[in-house]
Amino acid sequence: MRITRISAWQVDLPLHEGSYKWSGGKSVTVFDSTVVAVETDAGVTGYGEVCPLGPAYLPAYAAGVRAGLQELAPKLLGEDPTQLGKLNRTMDAALKGHPYVKSAVDVACWDILGKVSGLPVCVLLGGRYGEDFHLYRAISQESPEAMAANVAGYRAEGYRRFQLKVGGDPDTDIARIKAVAAVLQPGDRLVADANTGWLQHEAVRVVRAVRDIDVYIEQPCLTYEECLAVRRNTDHPFVLDEVVDGIDMLVRGHAEGAMDVVNLKISKLGGLTKTKQLRDLCISLGIGMTLEDSWGGDIVTAAIAHLAHSTPTEFLFSSTDFNSYVTRSIATGAPQRQNGRLAAPVVPGLGITPKLGEFGAPAVDARNG
């Protein structure tokens, strides 16, 4: 089997809440996503999606996906999409760095592998654990009272895990954590995610102010070293995200006791192939995981679902369902949350069919001939 064509479309994903806000005053109102199709000479097509969280979250931006694919896609024509390790080495040789550009291609090739083998991607990733898995809800940065009200509303929809977007003024963030903690019930889990927004002294002050609250602290500062210093000043369970961008940082973080949980994002690492590698190492090392992506719609949500559902339940700290945050559906067959939980599709591949007729002309179109 050989790749004969790679196409990519730009799609807008508006938000139900109107905007999404996190540390440093950053916000997005409409997400700019890219849908990728990988066609083969066997008549089998796989699909992927990548959607950066704006241009100021990770070293990734939406137009960069498509610019990168213009460079990368022609070099993948003629490759076997089912040989995923080899394909990833080819992508890394053809385009140094820029893992987010490669992510949707890798996911599309997993979709192809599932279709030709007759198996759901989660089975290929290691097997399906349980009937479904729990989700967290990200709570956009607002006033303490508004965030507490949002948590209560999402709790009524079945969510039991909540990720507060903090990383602003420390006094306000302390109030946010306390206000939300007051509306939680037994069995709920609370994460205060600063998205690198605090200076080290601010983060230490916050964790000391909420020492009596059952809360996880996620990525308080910009650098790994700052986060490690904060970690050593608190007994709260600790999550690292932005600074863990490869296997080297995961190994270092584990060796230095820098985290209890790690957040692995598919596009941050370059696709399902490399995320699976880190996921499996976390299982061997006994590290809990949040498995997700930067953002996305139905196709990203399907990829997340297969990765999360193929992870032993005790190691899956949380996951998310981005397609419930946005007003636009871009594929049929995508998993939909039920009472705060999600399940991967049971049909071969990712189990989704993009609504290509709604996307217009492709922004990238590399083909043989």
VEXDREN-2710 file (C-alpha; in Angstrom, 1 decimal):
% VEXDREN-2710
k/r/px/py/pz
1/MET/0.0/0.0/0.0
2/ARG/1.3/3.5/-0.9
3/ILE/0.3/7.0/-0.2
4/THR/-1.0/8.7/-3.4
5/ARG/-2.4/12.0/-2.1
6/ILE/-2.4/14.1/1.0
7/SER/-5.0/16.9/1.3
8/ALA/-5.7/19.4/4.0
9/TRP/-8.6/21.8/4.7
10/GLN/-9.0/24.7/7.0
11/VAL/-12.1/24.7/9.2
12/ASP/-13.4/27.1/11.8
13/LEU/-14.6/25.8/15.2
14/PRO/-16.7/28.4/17.2
15/LEU/-17.2/27.9/20.9
16/HIS/-20.4/27.4/22.8
17/GLU/-19.2/29.7/25.5
18/GLY/-18.2/32.4/23.1
19/SER/-14.5/32.4/24.2
20/TYR/-11.9/30.4/26.0
21/LYS/-9.6/32.2/28.4
22/TRP/-6.4/31.1/30.2
23/SER/-3.3/32.6/31.7
24/GLY/-1.7/35.9/30.7
25/GLY/-4.9/37.3/29.3
26/LYS/-4.8/34.9/26.3
27/SER/-8.1/33.9/24.7
28/VAL/-9.6/32.4/21.6
29/THR/-13.1/32.9/20.2
30/VAL/-12.9/30.7/17.0
31/PHE/-10.5/27.8/16.7
32/ASP/-8.6/27.4/13.4
33/SER/-8.4/23.7/12.8
34/THR/-6.9/21.6/9.9
35/VAL/-8.4/18.4/8.6
36/VAL/-6.0/16.1/6.7
37/ALA/-6.9/13.2/4.4
38/VAL/-4.3/10.6/3.4
39/GLU/-5.3/8.6/0.3
40/THR/-3.8/5.3/-0.9
41/ASP/-3.5/3.2/-4.0
42/ALA/-5.7/0.6/-2.3
43/GLY/-8.6/3.0/-2.2
44/VAL/-8.4/3.4/1.6
45/THR/-8.4/6.9/3.0
46/GLY/-7.5/7.9/6.5
47/TYR/-8.3/11.2/8.3
48/GLY/-6.6/13.3/11.0
49/GLU/-7.0/16.7/12.5
50/VAL/-4.8/19.2/14.3
51/CYS/-5.9/22.4/16.0
52/PRO/-3.4/24.6/18.0
53/LEU/-4.6/26.5/21.0
54/GLY/-4.0/29.8/19.3
55/PRO/-0.4/31.0/18.4
56/ALA/0.7/31.7/22.0
57/TYR/0.2/28.5/23.9
58/LEU/2.8/26.0/22.5
59/PRO/5.3/26.5/19.6
60/ALA/2.5/25.9/17.1
61/TYR/0.1/28.0/15.1
62/ALA/-2.8/27.2/12.8
63/ALA/-1.4/28.6/9.6
64/GLY/1.9/26.8/10.4
65/VAL/0.1/23.4/10.1
66/ARG/-0.8/24.1/6.5
67/ALA/2.5/25.7/5.6
68/GLY/4.4/22.7/7.1
69/LEU/2.2/20.3/5.2
70/GLN/3.0/22.1/1.9
71/GLU/6.6/21.2/2.6
72/LEU/6.1/17.8/4.1
73/ALA/3.3/16.1/2.2
74/PRO/5.0/15.8/-1.2
75/LYS/7.9/13.9/0.5
76/LEU/5.5/11.3/1.8
77/LEU/4.0/10.3/-1.5
78/GLY/4.8/6.7/-2.2
79/GLU/5.3/5.7/1.4
80/ASP/3.5/2.9/3.1
81/PRO/1.0/4.4/5.6
82/THR/0.7/1.2/7.6
83/GLN/4.4/1.2/8.6
84/LEU/4.0/3.8/11.2
85/GLY/7.4/3.7/12.8
86/LYS/9.2/4.0/9.5
87/LEU/6.7/6.7/8.4
88/ASN/7.5/8.8/11.4
89/ARG/11.2/8.5/10.8
90/THR/10.6/9.6/7.2
91/MET/8.6/12.7/8.5
92/ASP/11.4/13.6/11.0
93/ALA/14.0/13.4/8.3
94/ALA/12.0/15.5/5.8
95/LEU/11.0/18.2/8.4
96/LYS/13.1/18.8/11.5
97/GLY/11.0/19.6/14.5
98/HIS/7.4/21.0/14.1
99/PRO/5.8/17.9/15.6
100/TYR/2.3/19.4/15.4
101/VAL/2.6/19.6/11.6
102/LYS/3.1/15.8/11.5
103/SER/0.4/14.9/14.0
104/ALA/-2.6/14.8/11.7
105/VAL/-0.7/12.7/9.1
106/ASP/0.2/10.2/11.7
107/VAL/-3.3/10.0/13.1
108/ALA/-4.7/9.5/9.5
109/CYS/-2.3/6.7/9.0
110/TRP/-3.5/5.0/12.2
111/ASP/-7.0/5.4/10.7
112/ILE/-5.8/3.6/7.6
113/LEU/-4.2/0.8/9.6
114/GLY/-7.4/0.3/11.5
115/LYS/-9.5/0.1/8.4
116/VAL/-7.2/-2.4/6.5
117/SER/-6.9/-4.6/9.6
118/GLY/-10.6/-4.4/10.5
119/LEU/-9.9/-3.1/14.0
120/PRO/-10.6/0.0/16.0
121/VAL/-7.6/2.2/16.6
122/CYS/-7.9/1.6/20.4
123/VAL/-7.4/-2.1/19.9
124/LEU/-4.2/-1.4/17.8
125/LEU/-3.0/1.0/20.5
126/GLY/-3.2/-1.7/23.2
127/GLY/-6.8/-2.8/23.8
128/ARG/-10.0/-1.4/25.1
129/TYR/-10.2/-1.0/28.9
130/GLY/-13.7/-0.9/30.4
131/GLU/-16.9/0.4/28.8
132/ASP/-15.9/4.1/28.8
133/PHE/-13.7/6.5/30.7
134/HIS/-14.1/9.7/32.7
135/LEU/-13.6/13.3/31.3
136/TYR/-12.5/16.5/32.8
137/ARG/-14.1/19.9/32.0
138/ALA/-11.8/22.9/31.4
139/ILE/-13.2/26.0/33.2
140/SER/-12.3/29.1/31.3
141/GLN/-10.8/31.9/33.4
142/GLU/-13.4/34.2/34.9
143/SER/-14.2/35.7/38.2
144/PRO/-14.2/33.3/41.2
145/GLU/-18.0/33.3/41.4
146/ALA/-18.5/32.7/37.7
147/MET/-16.0/29.8/37.7
148/ALA/-17.7/28.2/40.7
149/ALA/-21.1/28.6/38.9
150/ASN/-19.7/27.0/35.8
151/VAL/-18.3/24.1/37.7
152/ALA/-21.7/23.5/39.4
153/GLY/-23.4/23.6/35.9
154/TYR/-21.0/21.1/34.4
155/ARG/-21.2/18.9/37.4
156/ALA/-24.9/18.6/36.7
157/GLU/-24.0/17.4/33.2
158/GLY/-22.0/14.5/34.7
159/TYR/-18.5/15.8/34.9
160/ARG/-16.5/15.0/38.1
161/ARG/-13.1/16.4/37.1
162/PHE/-12.5/20.1/36.7
163/GLN/-9.5/21.9/35.4
164/LEU/-9.6/25.6/36.5
165/LYS/-7.7/28.0/34.3
166/VAL/-5.7/30.1/36.7
167/GLY/-2.2/31.6/36.2
168/GLY/-3.3/35.2/36.7
169/ASP/-3.2/37.5/39.7
170/PRO/-2.3/35.2/42.7
171/ASP/-4.9/36.7/45.0
172/THR/-7.6/36.2/42.5
173/ASP/-6.4/32.7/41.7
174/ILE/-6.5/31.8/45.4
175/ALA/-10.1/33.0/45.5
176/ARG/-10.9/31.0/42.4
177/ILE/-9.6/27.8/43.9
178/LYS/-11.4/28.3/47.2
179/ALA/-14.7/29.3/45.5
180/VAL/-14.7/26.2/43.3
181/ALA/-13.6/23.8/46.1
182/ALA/-16.6/25.0/48.1
183/VAL/-19.0/23.7/45.5
184/LEU/-17.4/20.3/45.0
185/GLN/-18.8/17.0/46.3
186/PRO/-17.1/13.8/47.4
187/GLY/-15.5/12.0/44.5
188/ASP/-14.8/15.2/42.5
189/ARG/-11.3/16.1/41.5
190/LEU/-10.0/19.7/41.1
191/VAL/-7.0/20.8/39.1
192/ALA/-5.6/24.3/39.2
193/ASP/-3.9/24.7/35.8
194/ALA/-1.7/27.9/35.6
195/ASN/-0.5/27.2/32.0
196/THR/2.9/28.6/32.9
197/GLY/1.3/31.8/34.1
198/TRP/2.8/32.3/37.5
199/LEU/6.3/33.4/38.5
200/GLN/7.9/31.0/40.9
201/HIS/7.4/33.2/44.0
202/GLU/3.7/33.7/43.0
203/ALA/3.2/29.9/42.6
204/VAL/4.7/29.2/46.0
205/ARG/2.5/31.7/47.6
206/VAL/-0.6/30.2/45.9
207/VAL/0.1/26.6/46.9
208/ARG/0.8/27.7/50.5
209/ALA/-2.5/29.7/50.6
210/VAL/-4.5/26.6/49.5
211/ARG/-2.5/24.0/51.4
212/ASP/-5.7/22.7/53.1
213/ILE/-7.6/22.2/49.8
214/ASP/-7.6/18.9/47.9
215/VAL/-6.3/20.3/44.6
216/TYR/-3.8/19.3/41.9
217/ILE/-1.3/22.0/40.8
218/GLU/-0.6/21.9/37.0
219/GLN/2.2/23.6/35.2
220/PRO/2.6/26.6/37.5
221/CYS/5.6/28.2/35.7
222/LEU/7.2/28.6/32.4
223/THR/10.3/26.5/32.9
224/TYR/10.8/23.0/34.1
225/GLU/13.3/24.2/36.8
226/GLU/10.8/26.7/38.2
227/CYS/8.1/24.1/38.3
228/LEU/10.4/21.7/40.1
229/ALA/11.2/24.3/42.7
230/VAL/7.5/24.9/43.3
231/ARG/6.9/21.1/43.5
232/ARG/9.5/21.0/46.3
233/ASN/7.6/23.6/48.2
234/THR/4.2/21.8/48.3
235/ASP/2.7/18.5/49.1
236/HIS/-0.1/19.0/46.6
237/PRO/-0.2/16.4/43.8
238/PHE/1.6/17.9/40.8
239/VAL/1.0/17.8/37.1
240/LEU/3.4/18.8/34.3
241/ASP/2.2/19.6/30.8
242/GLU/3.9/22.2/28.5
243/VAL/7.4/21.3/29.5
244/VAL/7.0/17.6/28.8
245/ASP/7.5/17.7/25.0
246/GLY/9.3/14.4/24.5
247/ILE/10.6/11.2/26.1
248/ASP/13.7/13.0/27.4
249/MET/11.7/15.4/29.6
250/LEU/9.4/12.6/30.8
251/VAL/12.4/10.5/31.9
252/ARG/14.0/13.5/33.6
253/GLY/10.8/14.5/35.3
254/HIS/10.3/11.0/36.7
255/ALA/14.0/10.7/37.8
256/GLU/13.8/14.0/39.7
257/GLY/10.3/13.4/41.2
258/ALA/8.9/16.5/39.4
259/MET/5.4/15.3/38.9
260/ASP/2.7/12.8/39.9
261/VAL/0.7/13.1/36.7
262/VAL/1.8/14.2/33.2
263/ASN/-0.4/15.7/30.5
264/LEU/0.3/14.2/27.1
265/LYS/-1.1/16.0/24.1
266/ILE/-1.2/14.2/20.7
267/SER/-0.1/17.1/18.5
268/LYS/2.5/18.4/21.0
269/LEU/4.3/15.1/20.6
270/GLY/3.7/14.6/16.9
271/GLY/0.9/12.1/16.7
272/LEU/-0.4/8.8/18.2
273/THR/2.8/6.9/17.4
274/LYS/5.0/9.0/19.7
275/THR/2.3/9.7/22.3
276/LYS/1.8/5.9/22.6
277/GLN/5.5/5.5/23.3
278/LEU/5.3/8.0/26.2
279/ARG/2.0/6.6/27.3
280/ASP/3.5/3.1/27.6
281/LEU/6.6/4.4/29.4
282/CYS/4.3/6.1/31.9
283/ILE/2.5/2.8/32.6
284/SER/5.9/1.1/33.2
285/LEU/7.0/3.9/35.5
286/GLY/3.7/4.2/37.4
287/ILE/2.8/7.8/36.3
288/GLY/-0.8/8.9/35.9
289/MET/-1.8/10.6/32.7
290/THR/-4.1/13.2/31.3
291/LEU/-4.5/12.2/27.6
292/GLU/-5.7/14.8/25.2
293/ASP/-4.6/17.4/22.6
294/SER/-4.3/21.1/22.4
295/TRP/-7.8/21.6/20.9
296/GLY/-9.9/20.2/18.0
297/GLY/-13.2/19.0/16.8
298/ASP/-14.7/15.6/16.1
299/ILE/-11.6/14.0/14.6
300/VAL/-9.3/15.1/17.4
301/THR/-11.9/13.9/19.9
302/ALA/-12.0/10.5/18.2
303/ALA/-8.2/10.2/18.3
304/ILE/-8.2/11.2/22.0
305/ALA/-10.9/8.6/22.7
306/HIS/-9.0/5.8/21.2
307/LEU/-5.8/6.7/23.0
308/ALA/-7.6/7.1/26.4
309/HIS/-9.7/4.0/26.0
310/SER/-6.6/1.9/25.3
311/THR/-4.9/3.0/28.5
312/PRO/-5.3/0.9/31.7
313/THR/-8.0/2.6/33.7
314/GLU/-5.8/3.1/36.8
315/PHE/-3.3/5.2/34.9
316/LEU/-5.8/7.4/33.1
317/PHE/-6.1/10.4/35.4
318/SER/-8.3/12.2/32.9
319/SER/-9.2/13.0/29.3
320/THR/-11.4/15.4/27.4
321/ASP/-14.1/15.7/24.7
322/PHE/-13.3/18.8/22.7
323/ASN/-16.2/18.3/20.3
324/SER/-18.6/19.3/23.1
325/TYR/-17.0/22.7/23.5
326/VAL/-17.6/23.8/19.9
327/THR/-20.7/24.6/18.0
328/ARG/-19.7/22.9/14.7
329/SER/-19.6/19.2/13.9
330/ILE/-17.1/18.3/11.3
331/ALA/-17.4/14.5/11.1
332/THR/-20.1/11.9/11.6
333/GLY/-19.4/8.9/13.9
334/ALA/-17.4/10.9/16.4
335/PRO/-17.8/9.8/20.1
336/GLN/-20.2/11.9/22.2
337/ARG/-20.0/12.3/26.0
338/GLN/-22.6/10.6/28.1
339/ASN/-22.9/11.7/31.8
340/GLY/-19.3/13.1/31.8
341/ARG/-17.8/10.0/30.2
342/LEU/-16.7/9.0/26.7
343/ALA/-16.1/5.8/24.7
344/ALA/-14.1/5.1/21.6
345/PRO/-15.9/4.0/18.5
346/VAL/-16.0/0.2/17.9
347/VAL/-15.8/0.2/14.1
348/PRO/-12.5/-0.1/12.3
349/GLY/-10.1/2.8/12.2
350/LEU/-11.0/6.1/14.0
351/GLY/-14.7/5.5/13.3
352/ILE/-15.4/8.9/11.8
353/THR/-16.3/10.3/8.4
354/PRO/-15.4/14.0/7.8
355/LYS/-18.0/16.3/6.2
356/LEU/-15.6/17.2/3.4
357/GLY/-18.4/18.7/1.3
358/GLU/-18.6/21.5/3.8
359/PHE/-15.0/22.4/3.8
360/GLY/-14.5/24.0/0.4
361/ALA/-11.3/23.7/-1.6
362/PRO/-8.3/22.1/0.1
363/ALA/-5.6/24.4/1.3
364/VAL/-3.0/21.7/0.7
365/ASP/-3.2/19.2/-2.1
366/ALA/-0.2/17.0/-2.8
367/ARG/-0.6/14.1/-5.2
368/ASN/1.2/11.8/-7.6
369/GLY/1.5/13.1/-11.1
END
